[in-house]
Amino acid sequence: MFESPRTPETPTAGPAPGVLTSLLDLLPTMDTAGLDEAGLIDVLATAEAAKNALSGLQARAAVALDAAVRTRHLAEGLPAEKAGAGVHTQVALARSESPHAGHRLVGMAQAVVNEMPHAHHALATGRLSEWRATLLVQETACLDAEQRRQVDEQLLADPSALEGVGTRALVARARKLAYAASPSAVVDRARRAVKDRRVSLRPAPDTMSILSGLLPVAQGVSVLKALTMEADRLVGIGDGRSRGQIMADTLVERLTGRASAAAVPVAIQLVMTDRTLFQGDGEPAFLPGYGVIPAQVARELIRRAGGLRTPGPSTGGADDLPAPQQLAWLRRLYTAPETGELVAMDSRARIFPAGLARFIETRDQCCRSPWCDAPVRHHDHVLGWAAGGRTTARNSAGLCAECNYSKEAPGWRTETVTGARHTTVVTTPTGHHYRSQAPPLPGDTS
């Protein structure tokens, strides 16, 4: 059975990376075939506790890394507000996560290790998961350090406080205690949260997508109520669609101003081979912002658009969009047959021109930093312009804003290397290397 290690207040000597590597080598060799049912349950429970305890180790390592980098940056003469730049990205790369997740992981680690000793103990001894620790940090983020310690004490000082408690109930307890600690801070936070309202889109199975809106509670309830009332009305007069279908169609119609949800002409930059489009080939297509879609689905999207039009030599911006009548435009892209890589383009300007920028977005599809799936926001020179880098397709990378800013921190280096497709290698200040290769486009057989 699992036994809790000693508390973080009396730590043992720091772990050598080789110890963890040995553990990784050992785990695949552990066989569960000879265990009875009770033994298998013990393995599941102990492994879960071990995962949580390792998360505690990662949190302490992240805090130590942040302190070390800040100390080095200050010694190198960087302004205090820039000290620690790039730490969250290094943590994200080491954990195969996006830079956005890196921010969350470092913030959670700093709060738990420095301000929530009981949560830290529960995490380090395997009784609290990293995700639940993150939620507790979020619920107490509006409090000062002393108030956060007070909530931590009230919530987790009793070791049995987590037994049988679901995540929603735990969060509710933390929220209630946070409000009791500082009602004004919680209210002020709720008021400020209105500035974070936004809309996002993420892929769902079967070429569907999930459109999400983070809205003030009154607005969110009003939107759902309006859609529900319209669904009730149409179902009442015999509309053949389900209630959910009516609500989804009504949302699209009211947002786009169209009379029908199926008649929405939007430039979506669908990428597919000519064989898939004209010859019924089965090579899947790529839809930016979503990903791979089946060939037949891609053809149906084109067919519903009502026709095709090929842009002339002057293409490069808004002129490429369909006229008010519903048409689908074709823009020809050429790839090298032996590698599937897009044919290069270049420019003598520092800023990537519209055509080359579109080329980069099509080639890279999303941010090129390893494990980052964010949309391309910056067209970046791999070798900086100031260092003599040219504005070419080879010396370019599509990045999100976060990753572009991170690579400007001291000690970071990115270079283009030879690969089957456009390939870059990121080197962090610690000397770790991370390889990034442009994803395959439709028709790529390499």
Buried (B, 14 or more C-beta within 10 A) or exposed (E): EBEBEEEBEEEEEEBEEEEEEEEEEEEEEEEEEEEEEEEEEBEEEBBEBBEBBBBBBBBBBBBEBBEEBBEBBBEEEBEEEBBBBBBBBBBBBBBEBBBBBBBBBBBBBBBBBEBBBBBBBBBBBBBBBBEBBBBBBBBBEBBEEEBBBBBBBBBBEEEEBBEEBEEEEBBEBBBBBBBEBBEEBBEEBEEEEEEEEEEEEEBEEEBEEEEEEEBBEEEEEEBEEBBBEBBEEBBEEEBEEEBEBBBBBBBBBBEBEEEEBEBBBEEEBBBBBEBBBEEEBEBBBBBBEBBBBBBEEBBEBBEEBEEEBEBEEEBEEEEBEBEEEEBBBEEEBEBEEEBBBBEBBBBEEEEBBEBBBBBBBBBBBBBBBBBBBBBBBBBBBBBEBEEEBBBBBBBBBBBBBBBBBBBEBEBBEBEBEEBBBBBBBBBBBEEEEBEBBBBBBBBBEE
